[in-house]
Amino acid sequence: MKSAFIAVSYKHRHDLKDVIQTIRETLLAHGYTPMVFVEQYNFQPHQTKRMMETSTGHIQACDLFIAELTHKAVGVGIEAGFAFAN
């Protein structure tokens, strides 16, 4: 099965749970395994390097990248830029 990385605002992830669920269900219906990074990991503020290494590794390995852009989020912007560069 193909994989999809879903970038979403950490701060607003709870507000977007219905949207994320709809994206997740749609991806599954089309043969993708969805991965919502902010739901899978919980890094501390001093772990930014490790967090970026982990997220970029997942982005490089995914077949599809989706950025949920309802709210401004620096992390989502960085992930989207990295995905575009790759």
PALO-378862 format. One line per field, with one value per residue: residue in three letters; x, y, z of N, C-alpha, C in turn. Coordinates in steps of 0.02 Angstrom, whole numbers. Each point is the difference from the previous one (the first is absolute). Layout:
rest: (ALA|...)
n.u: (X|...)
n.v: (Y|...)
n.w: (Z|...)
ca.u: (X|...)
ca.v: (Y|...)
ca.w: (Z|...)
c.u: (X|...)
c.v: (Y|...)
c.w: (Z|...)
end
This chain:
rest: (MET|LYS|SER|ALA|PHE|ILE|ALA|VAL|SER|TYR|LYS|HIS|ARG|HIS|ASP|LEU|LYS|ASP|VAL|ILE|GLN|THR|ILE|ARG|GLU|THR|LEU|LEU|ALA|HIS|GLY|TYR|THR|PRO|MET|VAL|PHE|VAL|GLU|GLN|TYR|ASN|PHE|GLN|PRO|HIS|GLN|THR|LYS|ARG|MET|MET|GLU|THR|SER|THR|GLY|HIS|ILE|GLN|ALA|CYS|ASP|LEU|PHE|ILE|ALA|GLU|LEU|THR|HIS|LYS|ALA|VAL|GLY|VAL|GLY|ILE|GLU|ALA|GLY|PHE|ALA|PHE|ALA|ASN)
n.u: (42|-21|46|-36|39|-33|18|-2|-30|55|3|-19|40|-16|8|51|-20|-56|36|41|-54|-28|55|5|-65|7|54|-28|-53|54|6|-9|56|-47|42|-31|52|-42|-30|52|20|38|28|53|-7|37|-50|9|64|-13|-41|43|48|-43|-22|61|17|-53|15|64|-26|-38|-58|-30|2|-34|-9|-23|-28|-48|50|26|48|50|-14|-63|17|36|-48|-43|42|9|-65|-9|48|-35)
n.v: (-59|51|46|33|52|9|59|10|56|-2|65|-9|-49|20|64|-31|-30|35|54|-10|-14|52|35|-22|7|60|11|-25|36|39|-42|52|-10|33|52|13|36|51|-51|-11|63|2|50|7|62|-35|-32|63|-11|-36|49|45|-34|-7|62|23|-44|16|64|-14|-36|55|-22|28|65|8|65|-6|49|-25|-20|60|-37|25|-47|14|64|-17|-38|48|44|-41|-11|65|11|-48)
n.w: (0|-35|14|46|-5|57|-25|65|14|36|0|-63|14|61|-19|-28|55|-13|-14|51|34|-28|10|61|7|-28|36|54|-19|-6|51|39|30|36|3|57|-20|7|-28|-40|5|54|-32|39|26|43|-28|-16|11|54|17|-21|30|50|1|-11|45|36|-8|8|49|5|-22|52|-11|57|-14|61|-37|38|39|10|-27|35|43|-13|6|52|24|-16|25|51|4|-10|43|29)
ca.u: (-42|36|-7|-14|19|-47|28|-55|20|0|-42|-70|-16|-63|-54|-4|-5|-48|32|53|-33|-25|59|23|-47|6|64|-7|-43|39|59|56|5|12|41|-5|60|-12|-35|45|59|-6|67|8|30|72|11|-18|41|-26|-67|7|28|-53|-52|27|7|-67|-19|39|-23|-70|-19|-44|5|-57|8|-63|22|-51|32|71|41|68|21|-32|34|66|-12|-22|59|44|-33|6|70|14)
ca.v: (59|63|39|72|41|55|53|38|41|-34|39|-3|-69|-22|35|-26|-73|-24|8|-51|-65|-4|-11|-69|-48|6|-32|-73|-24|2|-43|32|-3|68|11|68|5|29|-50|-56|18|54|23|55|58|-7|-55|23|-33|-69|5|14|-60|-50|21|-1|-71|-23|34|-31|-68|-4|4|57|48|44|51|31|69|43|44|12|-43|1|-70|-23|35|-31|-67|9|20|-59|-46|30|-6|-70)
ca.w: (0|-3|62|-7|57|8|42|30|57|65|46|-18|-20|30|-34|-68|2|-50|-65|-3|-8|-69|-43|15|-31|-73|-19|7|-54|-62|4|35|73|23|60|26|40|67|41|11|39|49|15|47|-35|-11|-47|-67|-51|-7|-30|-72|-31|-3|-49|-68|-19|-20|-62|-54|-12|-18|-70|-7|54|6|51|21|7|29|48|-11|43|-26|-12|-62|-54|-9|-29|-69|-38|-7|-47|-67|-20|-16)
c.u: (44|-12|-10|18|-49|30|-58|27|-4|-49|-75|-23|-66|-61|-13|-12|-49|29|53|-31|-27|58|24|-45|5|64|-5|-42|36|67|62|-4|15|43|-4|56|-14|-40|46|56|-15|71|-1|35|75|17|-15|40|-26|-69|6|30|-53|-52|27|11|-67|-21|37|-28|-72|-10|-42|7|-60|13|-69|17|-52|31|74|40|70|23|-29|34|69|-8|-20|59|47|-30|6|72|18|-41)
c.v: (62|39|74|35|58|50|43|39|-39|35|-10|-71|-24|33|-29|-75|-27|4|-53|-69|-10|-12|-72|-52|1|-33|-76|-29|-2|-37|31|-13|70|2|74|8|25|-47|-58|15|57|20|57|58|-7|-55|19|-35|-71|0|11|-59|-54|18|-2|-71|-29|32|-31|-68|-3|5|62|45|46|49|31|72|48|52|7|-43|-5|-71|-28|32|-30|-69|5|21|-58|-49|25|-9|-71|-24)
c.w: (0|65|-16|66|3|50|25|60|66|48|-14|-18|29|-33|-70|-3|-51|-71|-10|-10|-71|-49|9|-36|-76|-25|3|-57|-67|5|32|75|24|63|18|52|71|45|19|48|48|22|49|-37|-14|-52|-73|-55|-12|-33|-75|-37|-10|-53|-71|-25|-24|-66|-60|-19|-25|-76|-15|61|-2|57|14|20|28|46|-18|50|-31|-17|-64|-60|-14|-32|-74|-45|-11|-50|-71|-27|-20|-58)
end
